[in-house]
Amino acid sequence: MSRSAVNRTILLVVGIVLIGGGLLLLAGGFDLYDRLGIAVPDGWPLTSPDQPVLSEASRARWSGQDWWWPVAIAVPALVVIGGLAWLWAQLRRVGPGTVTVPVPGGDGVALRMRNSALQDAVEGEVVELPGVDKVTVRATGGPHRLSLRAVVRLLPGTHPGEALQSLDAGPLENARTSLGLAELPTEIRLRATARRPGAGPKPPRVV
């Protein structure tokens, strides 16, 4: 699962929990059950403005259990730690801000190039390859362990093996040579384009 998909899933679950809990608090706080004549099951939480989240009997019963206080402390702590870890993952840079480009004959002189420029350069070469319709390239890893991730959309009829060979012998080899790297790990995902370019809009479906 990709990072964006994980983020969307986490936000969806947290949003549902917060919205559900907030609606329960509002319904009980504004005494909506009584005003609207809604019969709630026995044990339903927060049915009136004066009702606490945990009744006195529940507090006395649970607090007398040996596991209650460890759980009551551990669960909020795990929630806070998990939230901070997720926030740190969002703030942490996904890939290097710049990459080093050696200068031939420069006696150790090197240029610093933004990773976006590297991505654009590789994308520009890949999209010119035969059978390639569209490509997206992302640079990941640190300065000393640079790697690429590419999503390549192929035109119908393009052989995936030939496309990979052309990509490795062309754009990726040029990137390795330009960066002075013996190897440049690259994760490539091949996808097929449904229609040929210039084929016009997809005809409406007739039922």
N, C-alpha and C positions, 0 to 999 in steps of 0.2 A: 504494500500500500504506500502511495506517495505521501510526502510530507503535507501537501495541501489537502489531500483526502483525510489524513489523520486529524489535521486541524479542524476541518469542517465537521468531522464526526464528533470530536470533543466539544466543539462549540454547540452542536445540535443537542447533544445529551445534556450538557450543562444548562442550555437555554430551556429545554423541556422541564428539567427539574426545578429551575428557578421560577418559571412561569407557573407550573403546577403548585409549588409551595406558596407563591405569592397570591394566587387565586384563592387557595384555602384560607390564608390569613385574612384576605379582604372579605371573603364571604362570612367568616366568623366575626371579624371585627365590626362589620357593618350590620351584623345580625340579619343577614339576608335569608337564612333558612326560615327564621320565624316570620319575617315580613312577607316572604313569598309562599309560606305554607308548605315548605318542602320537608318531607319526612326523611331523616337521615338514619342510617343503621346505628345500632348500639356500638359504642366505642369509637364513633366517628370523631376525628380531632377537630378542636376549635369550632364548636357549634354556636357559641355565643361570645359577646365581647368580654365577659368576665371569666371565661374559662381559660386556665393556663395551658401551655403546650403539653405539660405532663401534670397529671393530677397528683394530689398529695399522696394518695394511696400508691400510685405508680412510682413516685419518687421514693417512698419508703420501701417499697418492695424491691426495686432494682438496686438502690444504694446499699442494701443489705447483702447483695450477692458479691462473692469474691472477685468475679471477673468484671464487675461494673466499672469501677474507677480506672483500671488499666485500659479498658475499651473506650471509655469516655475521653480519656486523654490521648490514646493512640490514634483514634479515627480523625479528630480535628487536626492532629499533628501531621498525619499522612496527607490529608487534603491540602494543608498549607504547603508541605514539601512538594507535593505533586504540582500544585499551581505555580510555585516558584521555579521548579524544573522546566515546566512547559514555557513559562515566560522567558527563562534563560535561553531555551532552544529557539524562541522566536527572535530574540535580540542578537543571538550569535550569528556572525557572518557565515552564510552558506558556503561561499567559495572565496578564493583569494581576491583582494581588491585589485592587485596588480600582479603582473608576471614579468620575469626578467628576460630580456632579449639581448643575447650577446652581440657585440659589434665585431665583425671580422677585422683583424689587424688593429684592434683598439687597445691592445696591451692591458687586458682585464677590464676595459670599460664596458659597461652594460647599460642598456636602456630599460626603463620601467614602463610597461604598457598596461593600460587598464584591461581587466579581463573582458569587459564588454567589447573592446576593440578586437581581441582575439576571437571571441565568439562570432562577431560580425564577419571577420576575415574567413573563418572556417565555413560559416554558413554561405558566404558568397561563392566559395569554390565548390561546395557540395551541391548547391542548387543548379550549378552549370553542368553537372554530370548527366549523362544520358539516362533517361528514365526516372529522374528525380523531379517530383512535383513541388515539394515544400520540405523545409528542414528547420529544426530548432536545436541550437547547441547551447549548453551551459557548462561553464568551467567550475569545478568543485575541488575540494581538498586544499591543503596549504601550499605555500610557495615551493616547498621541497617535495611534495607529493601531489603534484598537479594531475588532474584527470578531467576527462570530458564526458558529458552525457549528451547524446544526440537522438532526436526523434526524426526519422526520415520517412516521408511519405512517397511511395513509389507509384508511378503511373501503371495502369493495367497492362499486363503482358511483360513487365520488367522482371528479369530473373534476379531473385534476392542475392544469390551467390556472386553473380557478376557485379551487382551494385556494391556489395561489400568489398570486393577486390578493388574496384575502381576507387572507392572511398579511401581505402587504406593506402593504396599506391599513389593517390593524388593528394587530396587535402590534408589527410592525417600525416603523410610523409613530409609534406611541406611544413606543417606545423611543428613536427619534431625537429626538422632541420633548422627552422627559424629560431626555435627556442633552445637549440643546442642540447636536446634531450635524446638519450639512447632509446627511450621508450616513453610512450604517452598513453597510459591506460584509458580506454574509451569504451563506454557502455552505449551500445547502439540498439535502438528499437525501430524495427521496420514496420511500417503500416502501409496498407494499400489504399489508394485513392479510388473512390467509388466510380467517378466519371472522368472521362478525358477532358483536358482543358479546352474551352471553347465549345463544349457540347451544348451549351445553353442551359436554361433552367430545367429542373427535373419535371417531367410531365405529371399532371395531377392524376391521382389514383382513382380509377373508376370502379365503383362497387356495384 
